[in-house]
Amino acid sequence: MQKAPTLSKFLIISDDPYITAQISSLLSKRGHYTPVLDCPRLTRHDADNEVLRRNNVAARFQPNPIIFAKAEQKVKDSFKEKFPNKIVEYVESIDDLTNIEKLSVTRPEEKLTWSKKNIGVGLLLALRQKKEIVFAENGTSEDCAYSDLEHLVVCEEGDELAQVIAANYAYSIGAGLCLISELEEGKAETICEAFYSSADHADITQTEKLEQLKEMLREASANIPLDGKKMLTFISGKIPWGFAYPEIPTTHIFNYPDMGISILNAMIPEQPNTQGLSLGVMIDPEQVEASEVETVKESLGQRGMILKTLKGSGANVYNVTRNIGLLPYDFLLISTHCGDASGWEWTYEYKDSEGIERTLVTHTTIGVGNIPHEDELLEVMQFSKFTSLDGVNWNDPKAKEELYVGTAILDYIERSRDMDDFKPVKKVPINRVRGSSALKMWDNNYIPVPEHIAGDSLPIILNNACSSWHRLAGDFIFGQARVYIGTLFEVMDAQACEIAIKLTSKYFGKSLAVALWRAQNDVYQDSIKRPYIMVGPHFQRLRITSEDKAKRVFQNMTRSGANMARSLNDNNKDDFANKKIKENLDFLKAEIELVAKMVSKRYK
């Protein structure tokens, strides 16, 4: 299926994969996607944001009912002020589902008895056979279902709720499902690092290293049936599996965090009668020799898209931060260099709230922006990565099994809000902070840490810079991008330029997964050096419809500004937070005035 499936008009919120699978087997319809969200992670320091993210995605497609399936009471309570009582249903067993009148559930006579292993495969079989799935210790278990179909969803084992979501997704797009072994966290990190540093070995060429990585990934996923396949969608934690299958168009969906939200964010803009792209932002700090920005701008502009370009000195850290975070754009192109920045190893010693003495080591770097009209003030963005706690390597899963974390990390996060009172006891300069993924702007490094981008517009992002896929793919998808395209390793400027131009001209309007595959075929042909990887459902595409785009952008900006104004002077926010909101609001007001002039000219 090259178009998005229809969204079912209900929503399941649950952390229990078994009852979620049972509900899905009774409610799902062919060609419709059954939406499932995991419960908010209420032990996190940003628990309110966890609830808000789920509330926002529900607000976008207005489900009725919203079904809390075996959810803890604290989860139910966290939504009481968000969802009206009349649309909420609580389900503790599958029998409760039949009592919900608006669903009109009819339980099929036939049941599929499945083991509690590989439940995603069992669910897809039940859906296509129109049976109710039930679980038993002695039930059937297989690792593939409907592998003869042209599109195959390939899901890593391990996260059972992700398997359920994967099965619902595969059913909605008419695909098969295959499970592959999940690689250990440490090995996944090693593979991603090997891609990043593939050109840095004295004893082996980059081509040889990439061939090794390709074979390693194919061996780890050797049970994938490839005959007759025309598309692979990988549901994965970190691994760019698609690199190993250059003969087929591929894409990826992250299984954590918030897999259910990211799928909905991609489907909602592709429902019938939805508008296409209206506003594009192009960022060109003039750091690469062959920038594609002007050609892409011409191509999209001829199709009627409104475009804003930050170029040269205008592409400074301060401007880029605000435009990426606040403007309601649908498409973002970044043309610059990307790489891990230098920084420091910081050691903290403190007593946590449980009274335990802690030693936490982080690798930290910063990005600095010059604030306009404030000669003595700088805006600092900090990226920190945990490396060890109490002498235990944070990236060693086996070692961490014996480590009692308790409140150590939450206490660190809380205390680090006050940088004056909570400082590292030791600072050591280091040449590289892994995962920092700094983007070179006109003045300094921009280190994206996007919790929320584009004012709820769910954009498509092409980060056309070297090694721009690694951390940034996950962070931008979490920030509510619907598609992210980046690179695994260095890319030549001229080739990056050609890829972007092909995506926005020759292959405009095609499935982005297919368009990217064809563009890489054109540019790299049979070479192993195919750096681009896509995250997001395959049916996403660049499309522009005929509505009044200036008016739509004006309405989106006005709505974002109104939401921001309401949060100003919130009793729960300190003076610094309110000052930041005021600065952001001033930025939006200036942008609204510019678009308002465009709208007024159209209607004169």
Buried (B, 14 or more C-beta within 10 A) or exposed (E): BEEBBBBBEBBBBBBBBBBBBBBBBBBBEEEBBBBBBBBBBBEBEEBEBBBBBBBBBBEBBEBBBBBBBBBEEEBBEBBEEBBEEEBBBBBEEBEBBEEBEEBEBEEEEEEBBBBBBBBBBBBBBBBBEEBBBBBEEEBBEBBBBBBEBEBBBBBBBBBBBBBBBBBBBBBBBBBBBBBBEBBEBBBBBEBBEBBBBBBEEEEEEBEEBBEBBBEBBBEBBEEBEEEEBEBBBBBBBBBBBBBBBBEBBBBBBBBBBBBBBBBBBBBBBBEEEEBBBBBBBBBBBBBBEEBBBEBBBEBBEEBBBBBBBBBEEBBBBBBBBBBBBBBBBBBBBBBBBBBBBEBBBBBBEBEBEEEBEBBBBBBBBBBBBBEEEEEEEBBEBBBBBBBBBBEBBBBBBEBBEEBEBBBBBBBBEEBBEEEEEBEBEEEEEEEBBBBBBBBBBBBBBBBBEBEBBBBBBBBBBBBBBBBBBBBBBBBBBBBBBBBBBBBBBBBBBEBBBBBBBBBBBEBBEBBBBBBBBBBBBEBBEEEBBBBBBBBBBBBBBBBBEEEBBBBBBBBBBBEBBEEBBEBBEEEEBEEEBBEEBBEBBEBBBEBBEEBBEBBEEEEE
